[in-house]
């Protein structure tokens, strides 16, 4: 600590700011590096005893599949993985992945209408959305696939009502109990490298 105080006392304000920014960037990258998932899980849907394999190999990539290695056939989604656009968010130790199919109702669009207090009317197109939550501490993987006009958080998905009291049409709702399998990850990683 005294070394840092000694370093700072002889530097200008600009140098201190540059040093601070560089330090924060390095600390942020180290945090992301050490908190990323590089492992595999075996997950079970307790309702029907189906087994799924879940692989994480960095912050942005994860892969879940069942016996058919096809999201539709395995009941993970109503649409192929390639039809979804994905975003990743991390919060409170959980990973949230939001997926959308914004062209999902392109040929036959439906709309949600909102009327403001001043009488102005707004229409929002209804599309397919998917919210996936992985609770790393409890090792629970939740899948919600639904129709709405935007992503919804789990709070609203559990009640099937969006933040604007619009009913969410739930298409798939799954909760998988997972257990980490490091040996499976090593085998999977060896296959991907070779």
Backbone as CSV, one residue per row, in Angstrom:
resi,resn,N_x,N_y,N_z,CA_x,CA_y,CA_z,C_x,C_y,C_z
1,UNK,0.826,-1.191,0.000,0.000,0.000,0.000,0.874,1.260,0.000
2,UNK,1.985,1.223,0.764,2.861,2.388,0.799,3.532,2.609,-0.549
3,UNK,3.783,1.508,-1.265,4.374,1.620,-2.598,3.433,2.400,-3.528
4,UNK,2.130,2.109,-3.429,1.139,2.817,-4.259,1.087,4.290,-3.860
5,UNK,1.093,4.571,-2.534,1.063,5.968,-2.073,2.299,6.737,-2.560
6,UNK,3.447,6.072,-2.487,4.685,6.693,-2.948,4.631,6.963,-4.443
7,UNK,4.087,5.985,-5.206,3.970,6.139,-6.664,3.048,7.304,-7.001
8,UNK,1.899,7.378,-6.317,0.897,8.403,-6.603,1.406,9.799,-6.223
9,UNK,2.144,9.920,-5.126,2.577,11.245,-4.675,3.478,11.956,-5.683
10,UNK,4.226,11.217,-6.502,5.113,11.832,-7.473,4.513,11.988,-8.855
11,UNK,3.248,11.687,-9.058,2.627,11.714,-10.390,1.642,12.870,-10.531
12,UNK,1.403,13.248,-11.787,0.430,14.298,-12.077,-0.974,13.709,-12.053
13,UNK,-1.940,14.569,-12.059,-3.346,14.149,-12.033,-3.682,13.295,-13.261
14,UNK,-3.202,13.678,-14.440,-3.465,12.920,-15.673,-2.880,11.518,-15.577
15,UNK,-1.674,11.411,-15.061,-1.047,10.096,-14.926,-1.823,9.212,-13.956
16,UNK,-2.331,9.815,-12.896,-3.123,9.059,-11.916,-4.416,8.556,-12.558
17,UNK,-5.069,9.404,-13.341,-6.308,8.996,-14.018,-6.033,7.867,-15.005
18,UNK,-4.972,7.999,-15.789,-4.618,6.950,-16.763,-4.309,5.644,-16.031
19,UNK,-3.525,5.734,-14.949,-3.200,4.546,-14.158,-4.469,3.896,-13.617
20,UNK,-5.404,4.708,-13.097,-6.657,4.190,-12.535,-7.492,3.481,-13.592
21,UNK,-7.615,4.084,-14.767,-8.396,3.483,-15.849,-7.786,2.152,-16.275
22,UNK,-6.463,2.129,-16.448,-5.782,0.886,-16.836,-5.985,-0.182,-15.763
23,UNK,-5.865,0.209,-14.499,-6.058,-0.731,-13.387,-7.471,-1.307,-13.396
24,UNK,-8.474,-0.455,-13.593,-9.872,-0.916,-13.613,-10.115,-1.861,-14.781
25,UNK,-9.601,-1.546,-15.949,-9.771,-2.418,-17.119,-9.137,-3.784,-16.869
26,UNK,-7.935,-3.788,-16.327,-7.253,-5.056,-16.033,-8.036,-5.849,-14.982
27,UNK,-8.490,-5.193,-13.932,-9.261,-5.864,-12.878,-10.557,-6.453,-13.438
28,UNK,-11.250,-5.698,-14.307,-12.493,-6.176,-14.919,-12.240,-7.417,-15.768
29,UNK,-11.186,-7.383,-16.589,-10.864,-8.534,-17.439,-10.461,-9.748,-16.614
30,UNK,-9.714,-9.536,-15.543,-9.350,-10.657,-14.666,-10.576,-11.255,-13.991
31,UNK,-11.492,-10.387,-13.534,-12.731,-10.874,-12.923,-13.511,-11.736,-13.919
32,UNK,-13.692,-11.251,-15.154,-14.409,-12.021,-16.170,-13.706,-13.336,-16.472
33,UNK,-12.386,-13.311,-16.507,-11.629,-14.526,-16.810,-11.821,-15.575,-15.714
34,UNK,-11.747,-15.151,-14.450,-11.830,-16.117,-13.357,-13.258,-16.519,-13.001
35,UNK,-14.266,-15.802,-13.474,-15.650,-16.187,-13.188,-16.327,-16.864,-14.370
36,UNK,-15.628,-17.022,-15.482,-16.251,-17.671,-16.637,-16.425,-19.159,-16.361
37,UNK,-17.409,-19.699,-16.999,-17.686,-21.124,-16.861,-16.956,-21.895,-17.949
38,UNK,-16.233,-22.891,-17.556,-15.632,-23.831,-18.488,-15.859,-25.216,-17.893
39,UNK,-17.053,-25.719,-18.110,-17.427,-26.992,-17.514,-18.634,-27.573,-18.228
40,UNK,-19.036,-28.753,-17.787,-20.217,-29.412,-18.354,-21.150,-29.806,-17.211
41,UNK,-22.413,-29.910,-17.543,-23.416,-30.335,-16.582,-24.304,-31.397,-17.223
42,UNK,-24.729,-32.346,-16.406,-25.811,-33.253,-16.800,-27.056,-32.701,-16.126
43,UNK,-28.086,-32.447,-16.931,-29.312,-31.853,-16.408,-30.479,-32.793,-16.641
44,UNK,-31.398,-32.825,-15.689,-32.552,-33.720,-15.777,-33.830,-32.909,-15.621
45,UNK,-34.781,-33.167,-16.534,-36.121,-32.604,-16.417,-36.916,-33.587,-15.562
46,UNK,-37.197,-33.202,-14.328,-37.834,-34.126,-13.380,-39.255,-34.523,-13.804
47,UNK,-39.897,-33.714,-14.667,-41.262,-34.046,-15.098,-41.299,-35.288,-15.974
48,UNK,-40.280,-35.449,-16.844,-40.310,-36.582,-17.776,-39.008,-37.382,-17.783
49,UNK,-38.109,-37.091,-16.835,-36.822,-37.796,-16.700,-35.926,-37.702,-17.929
50,UNK,-36.131,-36.711,-18.785,-35.242,-36.520,-19.933,-33.936,-35.923,-19.453
51,UNK,-32.833,-36.406,-20.047,-31.502,-35.930,-19.686,-30.989,-35.003,-20.782
52,UNK,-30.385,-33.895,-20.362,-29.795,-32.928,-21.280,-28.352,-32.695,-20.864
53,UNK,-27.504,-32.382,-21.819,-26.115,-32.051,-21.541,-25.921,-30.568,-21.808
54,UNK,-25.294,-29.896,-20.862,-25.079,-28.455,-20.924,-23.582,-28.199,-20.846
55,UNK,-23.041,-27.505,-21.852,-21.609,-27.219,-21.913,-21.386,-25.711,-21.933
56,UNK,-20.431,-25.263,-21.138,-19.974,-23.880,-21.164,-18.492,-23.905,-21.481
57,UNK,-18.060,-23.123,-22.496,-16.622,-23.064,-22.748,-16.060,-21.655,-22.692
58,UNK,-16.864,-20.664,-22.496,-16.413,-19.304,-22.206,-17.628,-18.472,-21.855
59,UNK,-17.440,-17.180,-21.658,-18.553,-16.339,-21.225,-19.689,-16.262,-22.240
60,UNK,-19.347,-16.292,-23.509,-20.383,-16.070,-24.516,-20.981,-17.330,-25.118
61,UNK,-20.394,-18.477,-24.870,-20.877,-19.658,-25.569,-21.346,-20.730,-24.594
62,UNK,-22.537,-21.203,-24.824,-23.018,-22.374,-24.106,-23.837,-23.205,-25.077
63,UNK,-23.917,-24.471,-24.789,-24.615,-25.387,-25.681,-25.398,-26.377,-24.833
64,UNK,-26.684,-26.497,-25.087,-27.498,-27.487,-24.406,-28.124,-28.371,-25.474
65,UNK,-28.143,-29.658,-25.204,-28.772,-30.565,-26.160,-29.244,-31.816,-25.437
66,UNK,-30.155,-32.497,-26.100,-30.670,-33.755,-25.577,-30.176,-34.897,-26.431
67,UNK,-30.876,-35.999,-26.355,-30.447,-37.221,-27.035,-30.401,-37.075,-28.552
68,UNK,-31.277,-36.244,-29.124,-31.329,-36.061,-30.581,-30.386,-34.980,-31.086
69,UNK,-29.827,-34.190,-30.199,-29.003,-33.033,-30.537,-29.736,-32.083,-31.483
70,UNK,-31.027,-31.917,-31.223,-31.909,-31.057,-32.011,-32.882,-30.404,-31.030
71,UNK,-32.849,-29.075,-30.949,-33.678,-28.387,-29.960,-35.159,-28.726,-30.082
72,UNK,-35.662,-28.830,-31.290,-37.092,-29.094,-31.467,-37.416,-30.524,-31.058
73,UNK,-36.675,-31.503,-31.570,-36.933,-32.915,-31.240,-36.734,-33.206,-29.758
74,UNK,-35.797,-32.494,-29.135,-35.516,-32.726,-27.719,-36.452,-31.953,-26.790
75,UNK,-37.345,-31.140,-27.353,-38.304,-30.401,-26.542,-37.715,-29.200,-25.820
76,UNK,-36.546,-28.742,-26.246,-35.903,-27.577,-25.631,-36.486,-26.287,-26.200
77,UNK,-36.998,-26.355,-27.421,-37.542,-25.177,-28.080,-38.552,-25.609,-29.137
78,UNK,-39.363,-24.671,-29.560,-40.265,-24.908,-30.693,-39.595,-24.541,-32.012
79,UNK,-38.353,-24.034,-31.948,-37.640,-23.579,-33.140,-36.182,-24.013,-33.063
80,UNK,-35.579,-24.197,-34.219,-34.180,-24.585,-34.315,-33.282,-23.507,-33.711
81,UNK,-32.152,-23.912,-33.158,-31.213,-22.986,-32.517,-30.774,-21.866,-33.458
82,UNK,-30.643,-22.169,-34.746,-30.203,-21.175,-35.719,-31.205,-20.067,-35.982
83,UNK,-32.450,-20.245,-35.550,-33.484,-19.230,-35.770,-33.511,-18.158,-34.677
84,UNK,-32.734,-18.365,-33.619,-32.752,-17.445,-32.496,-31.557,-16.515,-32.514
85,UNK,-31.768,-15.261,-32.108,-30.692,-14.291,-31.881,-30.526,-14.186,-30.368
86,UNK,-29.266,-14.203,-29.876,-29.019,-14.318,-28.445,-28.263,-13.124,-27.862
87,UNK,-28.598,-12.802,-26.602,-27.871,-11.818,-25.799,-27.557,-12.467,-24.454
88,UNK,-26.448,-12.087,-23.847,-26.072,-12.634,-22.541,-25.985,-11.508,-21.520
89,UNK,-26.545,-11.764,-20.339,-26.416,-10.817,-19.232,-26.102,-11.621,-17.979
90,UNK,-25.283,-11.052,-17.090,-24.969,-11.705,-15.829,-25.440,-10.819,-14.695
91,UNK,-26.009,-11.470,-13.669,-26.544,-10.699,-12.555,-26.645,-11.611,-11.337
92,UNK,-26.111,-11.185,-10.209,-26.211,-11.915,-8.940,-25.779,-13.381,-9.065
93,UNK,-24.722,-13.653,-9.814,-24.235,-15.023,-9.935,-25.023,-15.874,-10.913
94,UNK,-26.070,-15.319,-11.491,-26.864,-16.061,-12.468,-26.543,-15.572,-13.871
95,UNK,-26.747,-16.431,-14.834,-26.602,-16.049,-16.234,-27.985,-15.979,-16.843
96,UNK,-28.238,-14.900,-17.553,-29.498,-14.722,-18.259,-29.186,-14.666,-19.742
97,UNK,-29.822,-15.498,-20.502,-29.672,-15.467,-21.953,-31.059,-15.163,-22.521
98,UNK,-31.108,-14.109,-23.323,-32.355,-13.709,-23.940,-32.263,-13.986,-25.425
99,UNK,-33.264,-14.629,-25.954,-33.305,-14.966,-27.370,-34.539,-14.322,-27.993
100,UNK,-34.436,-13.983,-29.265,-35.599,-13.448,-29.965,-35.641,-13.968,-31.389
101,UNK,-36.848,-14.044,-31.907,-37.101,-14.365,-33.316,-37.964,-13.228,-33.835
102,UNK,-37.368,-12.109,-34.133,-38.137,-10.914,-34.448,-38.892,-10.993,-35.760
103,UNK,-38.525,-11.932,-36.614,-39.271,-12.122,-37.858,-40.229,-13.299,-37.727
104,UNK,-40.524,-13.693,-36.485,-41.298,-14.904,-36.256,-42.720,-14.840,-36.803
105,UNK,-43.331,-13.688,-36.779,-44.702,-13.559,-37.267,-44.761,-12.629,-38.477
106,UNK,-43.738,-12.688,-39.303,-43.609,-11.781,-40.434,-44.786,-11.905,-41.414
107,UNK,-45.221,-13.127,-41.710,-46.297,-13.324,-42.692,-47.679,-13.039,-42.117
108,UNK,-47.848,-13.291,-40.831,-49.156,-13.105,-40.218,-48.976,-12.377,-38.883
109,UNK,-48.620,-11.085,-38.921,-48.305,-10.383,-37.673,-49.536,-10.147,-36.810
110,UNK,-49.292,-10.217,-35.491,-50.309,-9.819,-34.521,-49.699,-8.704,-33.687
111,UNK,-50.550,-7.892,-33.090,-50.062,-6.711,-32.398,-50.680,-6.599,-31.011
112,UNK,-49.920,-6.009,-30.106,-50.395,-5.660,-28.781,-50.581,-4.147,-28.786
113,UNK,-51.769,-3.682,-28.418,-52.046,-2.251,-28.457,-52.100,-1.665,-27.057
114,UNK,-51.466,-0.518,-26.899,-51.474,0.208,-25.633,-52.103,1.571,-25.888
115,UNK,-53.029,1.962,-25.035,-53.640,3.281,-25.134,-53.212,4.076,-23.909
116,UNK,-52.489,5.176,-24.131,-52.045,6.035,-23.041,-53.212,6.840,-22.504
117,UNK,-52.985,7.458,-21.353,-54.018,8.278,-20.713,-54.516,9.408,-21.610
118,UNK,-53.632,9.916,-22.480,-54.034,11.007,-23.367,-54.772,10.508,-24.614
119,UNK,-55.021,9.196,-24.690,-55.763,8.625,-25.807,-54.908,8.185,-26.983
120,UNK,-53.605,8.459,-26.936,-52.715,8.047,-28.018,-52.538,6.527,-27.986
121,UNK,-52.629,5.929,-29.181,-52.569,4.478,-29.294,-51.236,4.051,-29.908
122,UNK,-50.609,3.020,-29.311,-49.380,2.438,-29.820,-49.593,0.957,-30.073
123,UNK,-49.019,0.455,-31.151,-49.108,-0.971,-31.476,-47.699,-1.558,-31.509
124,UNK,-47.532,-2.703,-30.843,-46.252,-3.397,-30.819,-46.434,-4.783,-31.422
125,UNK,-45.552,-5.191,-32.327,-45.682,-6.528,-32.909,-45.328,-7.604,-31.882
126,UNK,-46.094,-8.674,-31.885,-45.860,-9.803,-30.982,-44.944,-10.791,-31.693
127,UNK,-43.877,-11.195,-31.010,-42.895,-12.120,-31.566,-42.593,-13.229,-30.568
128,UNK,-41.761,-14.160,-30.999,-41.314,-15.244,-30.127,-40.078,-14.801,-29.366
129,UNK,-40.076,-15.068,-28.065,-38.938,-14.753,-27.205,-38.627,-15.967,-26.346
130,UNK,-37.412,-15.960,-25.844,-36.930,-17.073,-25.032,-36.017,-16.487,-23.953
131,UNK,-36.286,-16.827,-22.709,-35.441,-16.419,-21.599,-34.900,-17.674,-20.941
132,UNK,-33.573,-17.749,-20.814,-32.925,-18.891,-20.180,-32.134,-18.361,-18.996
133,UNK,-32.321,-18.992,-17.837,-31.649,-18.566,-16.619,-30.891,-19.761,-16.045
134,UNK,-29.610,-19.556,-15.746,-28.841,-20.604,-15.092,-28.367,-20.089,-13.746
135,UNK,-28.919,-20.675,-12.686,-28.523,-20.342,-11.324,-27.312,-21.211,-10.999
136,UNK,-26.133,-20.590,-10.984,-24.890,-21.347,-10.807,-24.773,-21.966,-9.423
137,UNK,-25.303,-21.325,-8.406,-25.195,-21.861,-7.045,-26.101,-23.076,-6.853
138,UNK,-27.341,-22.967,-7.294,-28.292,-24.074,-7.129,-28.209,-25.086,-8.265
139,UNK,-27.477,-24.739,-9.334,-27.332,-25.576,-10.532,-28.702,-25.929,-11.125
140,UNK,-29.499,-24.883,-11.301,-30.824,-25.037,-11.923,-30.851,-24.225,-13.211
141,UNK,-31.285,-24.861,-14.290,-31.352,-24.252,-15.619,-32.830,-24.134,-15.981
142,UNK,-33.290,-22.902,-16.202,-34.714,-22.666,-16.500,-34.865,-22.149,-17.915
143,UNK,-35.861,-22.670,-18.604,-36.157,-22.255,-19.979,-37.590,-21.742,-20.026
144,UNK,-37.758,-20.540,-20.570,-39.084,-19.977,-20.823,-39.132,-19.570,-22.291
145,UNK,-40.069,-20.094,-23.025,-40.258,-19.688,-24.423,-41.688,-19.186,-24.542
146,UNK,-41.853,-17.978,-25.110,-43.159,-17.319,-25.034,-43.335,-16.323,-26.163
147,UNK,-44.590,-15.870,-26.301,-44.915,-14.789,-27.227,-45.114,-13.521,-26.426
148,UNK,-44.549,-12.431,-26.931,-44.728,-11.141,-26.288,-44.215,-10.083,-27.247
149,UNK,-44.175,-8.834,-26.798,-43.642,-7.783,-27.665,-42.226,-7.388,-27.259
150,UNK,-41.672,-8.013,-26.185,-40.280,-7.812,-25.779,-39.898,-8.877,-24.760
151,UNK,-38.602,-8.891,-24.424,-38.124,-9.819,-23.403,-38.833,-9.551,-22.086
152,UNK,-38.987,-10.590,-21.299,-39.553,-10.423,-19.964,-38.631,-11.078,-18.940
153,UNK,-38.594,-10.518,-17.740,-37.791,-11.097,-16.669,-38.569,-12.243,-16.027
154,UNK,-37.863,-13.035,-15.241,-38.502,-14.205,-14.635,-39.675,-13.824,-13.742
155,UNK,-39.579,-12.696,-13.085,-40.664,-12.236,-12.216,-42.001,-12.223,-12.968
156,UNK,-42.007,-11.718,-14.174,-43.238,-11.649,-14.961,-43.565,-12.989,-15.605
157,UNK,-42.547,-13.755,-15.972,-42.780,-15.053,-16.609,-43.431,-16.036,-15.648
158,UNK,-43.102,-15.950,-14.376,-43.715,-16.843,-13.388,-45.208,-16.564,-13.233
159,UNK,-45.612,-15.321,-13.461,-47.022,-14.948,-13.328,-47.772,-14.932,-14.661
160,UNK,-47.054,-15.193,-15.767,-47.636,-15.156,-17.122,-48.262,-13.809,-17.466
161,UNK,-47.767,-12.741,-16.848,-48.263,-11.405,-17.139,-47.073,-10.476,-17.266
162,UNK,-47.002,-9.714,-18.347,-45.867,-8.820,-18.569,-45.968,-7.592,-17.677
163,UNK,-44.933,-6.753,-17.752,-44.896,-5.549,-16.941,-45.988,-4.544,-17.313
164,UNK,-46.660,-4.712,-18.436,-47.769,-3.834,-18.816,-49.116,-4.565,-18.743
165,UNK,-49.161,-5.619,-17.920,-50.354,-6.451,-17.712,-50.856,-7.117,-18.984
166,UNK,-49.959,-7.353,-19.923,-50.294,-8.086,-21.137,-50.016,-9.554,-20.883
167,UNK,-51.009,-10.421,-21.147,-50.834,-11.846,-20.876,-49.739,-12.430,-21.756
168,UNK,-48.824,-13.143,-21.141,-47.733,-13.806,-21.861,-48.227,-15.178,-22.302
169,UNK,-48.100,-15.466,-23.589,-48.466,-16.791,-24.095,-47.243,-17.683,-23.960
170,UNK,-47.259,-18.545,-22.930,-46.128,-19.418,-22.645,-46.203,-20.652,-23.541
171,UNK,-45.108,-20.941,-24.245,-45.055,-22.105,-25.136,-44.242,-23.242,-24.529
172,UNK,-43.157,-22.902,-23.848,-42.334,-23.908,-23.163,-41.895,-23.318,-21.833
173,UNK,-42.010,-24.137,-20.791,-41.552,-23.739,-19.467,-40.911,-24.979,-18.853
174,UNK,-39.593,-24.942,-18.677,-38.870,-26.099,-18.144,-37.938,-25.665,-17.034
175,UNK,-37.765,-26.549,-16.070,-36.770,-26.364,-15.028,-35.964,-27.651,-14.949
176,UNK,-34.669,-27.536,-15.183,-33.788,-28.698,-15.191,-32.862,-28.637,-13.980
177,UNK,-32.737,-29.744,-13.277,-31.788,-29.834,-12.168,-30.491,-30.378,-12.736
178,UNK,-29.405,-29.660,-12.523,-28.122,-30.011,-13.133,-27.103,-30.414,-12.082
179,UNK,-26.122,-31.170,-12.522,-24.976,-31.488,-11.670,-23.727,-31.425,-12.532
180,UNK,-22.696,-30.778,-11.995,-21.475,-30.570,-12.756,-20.776,-31.898,-13.020
181,UNK,-20.200,-32.014,-14.216,-19.475,-33.222,-14.626,-18.201,-32.785,-15.349
182,UNK,-17.113,-32.634,-14.590,-15.857,-32.144,-15.161,-15.238,-33.143,-16.135
183,UNK,-15.428,-34.441,-15.888,-14.894,-35.461,-16.800,-15.572,-35.373,-18.165
184,UNK,-16.882,-35.138,-18.167,-17.616,-34.977,-19.420,-17.082,-33.772,-20.189
185,UNK,-16.782,-32.683,-19.480,-16.236,-31.493,-20.131,-14.882,-31.789,-20.777
186,UNK,-14.020,-32.523,-20.071,-12.707,-32.870,-20.626,-12.855,-33.687,-21.909
187,UNK,-13.771,-34.652,-21.905,-14.012,-35.477,-23.107,-14.545,-34.621,-24.248
188,UNK,-15.486,-33.728,-23.938,-16.078,-32.852,-24.959,-15.019,-31.909,-25.548
189,UNK,-14.171,-31.373,-24.664,-13.129,-30.463,-25.114,-12.122,-31.195,-26.020
190,UNK,-11.774,-32.438,-25.670,-10.876,-33.234,-26.505,-11.466,-33.489,-27.881
191,UNK,-12.763,-33.753,-27.939,-13.439,-33.995,-29.228,-13.426,-32.717,-30.066
192,UNK,-13.706,-31.563,-29.448,-13.742,-30.295,-30.185,-12.370,-29.913,-30.716
193,UNK,-11.305,-30.218,-29.959,-9.962,-29.868,-30.396,-9.513,-30.761,-31.547
194,UNK,-9.847,-32.025,-31.471,-9.407,-32.976,-32.524,-10.300,-32.929,-33.687
